[in-house]
Amino acid sequence: MPLSDEQELTYRSGLIQFMQDILLYGFSTFLPSILKAMGYDTLQSNYLTIPVYLWGAAAFMILAFISDKYSIRGPVSPSHLILTLAI
């Protein structure tokens, strides 16, 4: 039985959310551990994660501003993903 357009959109949205959650929680969980394994103590490894999150917040705010100013949501989302993958 083929899926309706609404069901297909729901499944795609769920899959995208699942993939983003894997990236987000995997990164936030293991980055301090990786830094600690590189020889930094616990406090230093936690402090070294701050620039990563500041960069992510800045990129999000800039692209949200552009999206809102020009009222284009569709092209901005893939550009954010490409920017994220490039870094």
C-alpha positions as CSV (number, residue, x, y, z in Angstrom):
1,M,0.0,0.0,0.0
2,P,1.6,3.3,-1.1
3,L,2.0,6.1,1.4
4,S,0.1,9.3,1.1
5,D,2.0,12.5,0.7
6,E,1.3,13.5,4.3
7,Q,2.6,10.1,5.6
8,E,5.7,10.3,3.4
9,L,6.4,13.8,4.7
10,T,6.0,12.7,8.3
11,Y,8.4,9.8,7.8
12,R,11.0,12.0,6.1
13,S,10.7,14.6,8.8
14,G,11.2,11.9,11.5
15,L,14.2,10.5,9.7
16,I,15.8,14.0,9.4
17,Q,15.1,14.7,13.1
18,F,16.6,11.3,14.1
19,M,19.8,12.0,12.1
20,Q,20.2,15.5,13.5
21,D,19.8,14.1,17.1
22,I,22.5,11.5,16.5
23,L,24.8,14.2,15.3
24,L,24.0,16.6,18.1
25,Y,24.0,14.2,21.1
26,G,27.0,12.2,19.8
27,F,29.0,15.4,19.4
28,S,28.1,16.9,22.7
29,T,28.7,13.6,24.5
30,F,32.0,12.5,23.0
31,L,33.8,15.8,22.2
32,P,34.8,16.4,25.9
33,S,35.9,12.7,26.1
34,I,38.0,13.0,22.9
35,L,39.6,16.2,24.2
36,K,40.3,14.6,27.6
37,A,42.0,11.6,25.8
38,M,44.2,14.1,24.0
39,G,45.7,15.1,27.4
40,Y,43.5,18.0,28.5
41,D,42.0,17.8,32.0
42,T,38.3,17.8,32.6
43,L,37.9,21.5,33.0
44,Q,40.0,22.3,29.9
45,S,38.2,19.8,27.7
46,N,34.9,21.4,28.7
47,Y,36.1,24.9,28.0
48,L,37.5,23.8,24.6
49,T,34.0,22.9,23.5
50,I,32.7,26.4,24.0
51,P,34.0,27.9,20.7
52,V,32.3,25.1,18.8
53,Y,28.9,25.9,20.3
54,L,29.4,29.7,19.9
55,W,30.2,29.2,16.2
56,G,27.1,27.1,15.8
57,A,24.9,29.7,17.6
58,A,26.4,32.5,15.4
59,A,25.8,30.6,12.2
60,F,22.2,29.7,13.3
61,M,21.4,33.4,14.1
62,I,22.9,34.7,10.9
63,L,21.0,32.3,8.7
64,A,17.8,32.8,10.7
65,F,18.1,36.5,10.1
66,I,18.7,36.1,6.4
67,S,15.8,33.6,6.2
68,D,13.5,36.0,8.0
69,K,14.6,39.2,6.2
70,Y,14.1,37.7,2.7
71,S,11.2,35.4,3.7
72,I,12.9,32.3,2.1
73,R,13.2,29.3,4.3
74,G,13.8,26.5,1.8
75,P,17.1,27.5,0.3
76,V,18.5,28.6,3.7
77,S,18.2,25.2,5.3
78,P,20.4,23.3,2.8
79,S,22.9,26.1,2.8
80,H,23.2,25.7,6.6
81,L,23.8,22.0,6.2
82,I,26.5,22.6,3.5
83,L,28.1,25.1,5.8
84,T,28.1,22.7,8.6
85,L,29.5,19.9,6.6
86,A,32.3,22.1,5.2
87,I,33.5,23.0,8.7
